[in-house]
Amino acid sequence: MDGENDKLICQICKKKYSSVSAKYRHLRDVHNEQPIAKQTVHIKCPICPQEEKVALESHDMLINHLQQIHSLSIKTSLFTFKNEEEFETWRALDNRNVDYVKRRDRKIICNTGVDVKFVETHVGHDDLLRSKHLTKDQQEMIASKLAAGVTKERILEDARTITGNKLERINVLKRADLAYIIRKFNIEKRRHDDDMVATTLKVKEWNSQGKNYVFLFKQIGETYPGLKAEDFALGFMNDDMERKLKQFKRIICIDGTHGTNSRHYDLTIVLVKDENKIGFPVAFLLSNRLDQTIQNIFFDALKSKIGEPVDAEYIMTDDDIKYYNAWCQAMVTERKPRRLLCTWHVIKNWNIQGRNKLKNVDNKKEMKNRMRKILKETDVSTFHKMKDEYFKHLEEGQENEFLKYLKNYYFQSEERIMMWAHCHRVNVGINTNMAIESLNKVLKYNKMRGNQNLRVEKLLDT
């Protein structure tokens, strides 16, 4: 039998336990044996020279060492409290360090009360307020605020208010304190230490409660048509989102974003404009891939969820055709939706290519203004006239590389021009998918506070 298993077996009755602490408890309670304490070497004298640090087995030995070797006077006090509540009230006074009391006091809790040996002398550090711990009541108060949804910033701001002209530990509250309380009280309600197991539990919770409905869930390691074993995909919507999609399906905006979770999964957002012309998200996909294959699967599952194809009139995306192709493949209707390119993405592409391909500095500055005017012109004949004049300007300036880029990617056909030129989308009612960009900002910077390391479970909660 190996040494690890020996540690879990009672040598008196040969009964095996799940942990060493359980075995020690058995020895005390059943055999009236006091287990030999494991030697601790992490307790070291705080004032011995670094090269002569003494390792001690217990805090009692540390106190004895400080008295005998360093001739320090260590003040200790003995207290007896009627119950646990009286003890908690006492240790909350004067910002007493809770862990210090617990660690050094030999606190004994029995039916008749609590006996405490309190070591009051501080050695090796100043009695600083910031080095003390929050009281139990303070921790519980902060935990209740966090659980109620009060922001960390508001809690920190409120903590700075000093009452009674006396600075207390809570007045120097830090973000590290909040992080500790979140872990201690499980504020984030982590369902499992393994993120993928926790995500599965979250999906079951959603679908059972009806808050959000996961209509596509492919776990890592599962077999799914068209996907690899290592792929992950989760698509969901709630009842309000489904109702909005069916009611306002004329214009569908689709876009993907990065940087929302620690696994670097991509988030695809499907959005409509509601009766107030406000962007409203109607479906989400979280996946390890952002290609057309996963979009095909996502939109097909979405169609199955709502029970019919979505008969959209326009599909607005960035300049990547995967979203449009996947939508048309899944949502087969009598009319094929017209593809629109987001103005913001088009201008962004022009600016990037202009910086790289234009040679003359003045031409680089002029390009932004002239191309925007061409794009936003609403009269067709004026549009073509402005385009011809600018192309002639580029040709005369020998800016052939940028001219070739425009002709090959944005002016190669009338069908292509109709995707982005405003003269071909008069009365459509939308020019950009900035509602999705706004939603991304709300998610990343308002809700996530710029934290890109959220677990998938926590991102879904958010």
Secondary structure, 3 states (H helix, E strand, C coil): CCHHHHCCECCCCCCECCCHHHHHHHHHHCCCCCCCCCCCCCEECCCCCHHHCCEECCHHHHHHHHHHCCCCCCCEEEEEECCHHHHHHHHCHHHCCHHHHHHHCCCEECCCCEEEEEECCCCCCCCCHHHCCCCHHHHHHHHHHHHCCCCHHHHHHHHCCCCCCCCCHHHHCCHHHHHHHHHHCCCCCCCCCCHHHHHHHHHHHHHHHCCCEEEEEECCCCCCCCCCCCCCEEEEECHHHHHHHHHCCCEEEEEEECCCCCCCCEEEEEEEECCCCCEEEEEEEEECCCCHHHHHHHHHHHHHHHCCCCCCCEEEECCCCHHHHHHHHHCCCCCCCEEEECHHHHHHHHHHHHHHHCCCHHHHHHHHHHHHHHHHCCCHHHHHHHHHHHHHHHHHCCCHHHHHHHHHHCCCCHHHHHHHCHHHCCCCCCCCCHHHHHHHHHHHHHHCCCCCCCCHHHHHHC
